[in-house]
Amino acid sequence: MRIPRDINGEKLARLLCKYGYEQTRQTGSHVRLTTSINGEHHLTVPKHKPLKVGTLNAIISDVAEHLNLPKDQVLSDLFG
């Protein structure tokens, strides 16, 4: 699946709730998300509109690696 080009940081943070991520803090325009699934894991998501493709790709890859899932499965779960 192709990475979406029009997703913003707030929407991504809401979508990541499917994997147990919750907002733990916010500093300026960046949100810190944390999950306890498969051990504790932290992500920082910028609340930019839209997110750059490279930034979104890095976040998706990080989530997939932490959850031991294929990147395509994470993409389809979130955006499919």
C-alpha positions as CSV (number, residue, x, y, z in Angstrom):
1,M,0.0,0.0,0.0
2,R,1.2,3.5,-0.8
3,I,1.9,6.0,2.0
4,P,-0.8,8.7,2.0
5,R,0.3,12.2,1.1
6,D,-2.4,14.3,2.9
7,I,-2.3,13.0,6.5
8,N,-1.7,15.5,9.3
9,G,-0.1,14.8,12.7
10,E,-3.4,15.0,14.7
11,K,-5.1,12.4,12.6
12,L,-2.1,10.1,12.7
13,A,-2.0,10.3,16.5
14,R,-5.7,9.3,16.6
15,L,-5.2,6.4,14.2
16,L,-2.3,5.1,16.3
17,C,-4.8,4.5,19.1
18,K,-5.6,1.3,17.3
19,Y,-2.2,0.0,18.4
20,G,-2.6,1.2,22.0
21,Y,-0.7,4.5,21.7
22,E,-1.9,7.3,24.0
23,Q,-0.8,10.9,24.2
24,T,1.5,11.3,27.2
25,R,2.6,14.9,26.6
26,Q,2.8,17.8,24.1
27,T,5.6,20.3,23.7
28,G,4.9,23.0,21.1
29,S,3.7,21.4,17.9
30,H,5.0,17.9,18.8
31,V,3.0,15.2,20.6
32,R,4.6,12.3,22.5
33,L,2.7,9.0,22.2
34,T,3.4,5.9,24.3
35,T,2.2,2.3,24.2
36,S,2.8,-0.6,26.6
37,I,2.1,-3.3,24.1
38,N,5.2,-5.4,23.5
39,G,7.0,-3.4,26.1
40,E,7.0,0.4,26.4
41,H,7.5,2.4,23.2
42,H,7.5,6.1,22.6
43,L,6.9,8.1,19.4
44,T,7.1,11.8,18.7
45,V,4.6,13.0,16.1
46,P,4.7,16.5,14.7
47,K,1.3,18.2,14.4
48,H,2.1,19.5,11.0
49,K,-0.4,19.8,8.1
50,P,0.4,17.7,6.1
51,L,3.2,15.5,7.4
52,K,6.2,15.0,5.1
53,V,6.2,11.6,3.4
54,G,9.7,10.8,4.9
55,T,8.5,11.7,8.4
56,L,5.3,9.6,8.1
57,N,7.3,6.7,6.6
58,A,9.8,6.8,9.5
59,I,6.9,6.7,12.1
60,I,5.1,3.8,10.3
61,S,8.4,1.9,10.1
62,D,9.1,2.5,13.8
63,V,5.7,1.2,14.8
64,A,6.0,-1.8,12.5
65,E,9.4,-2.7,13.9
66,H,8.2,-2.4,17.5
67,L,5.1,-4.5,17.0
68,N,7.0,-7.1,14.8
69,L,4.5,-6.5,12.0
70,P,5.1,-6.0,8.3
71,K,5.0,-2.3,7.3
72,D,2.3,-3.0,4.7
73,Q,0.1,-4.5,7.3
74,V,0.4,-1.4,9.5
75,L,-0.3,0.9,6.5
76,S,-3.5,-1.1,5.7
77,D,-4.6,-1.2,9.3
78,L,-4.3,2.6,9.7
79,F,-5.2,3.9,6.2
80,G,-6.9,1.0,4.5
